[in-house]
């Protein structure tokens, strides 16, 4: 059962939407290799061009920190200036209920 999560708020720079979506596909392939990441979802907000959210879940804080400090987290930091404005907002969450 997931106890911890992340919510990442992303806004693509104008004209960068297709690059952001390709970037998120690549991120998904990296996250699939992380045993501590229980779920990972990237979504585009309907009716808000260029606005994305990533939501992922973890059993432990250590797994969440490993994800943040791992390859996928580093790629987000490395690509942030190129793809996003404003900078991505990362919120650490504690799961209080789930299905």
Protein Blocks (a to p, Z undefined) as FASTA:
>chain_A
ZZbdcdddddddehilmmmmmmmmmmmmmmmmmmklmbdcddddehighiacdddddfbf
klmmmmmmmmklmmmmmmmmmmgccdddddddddfbdZZ
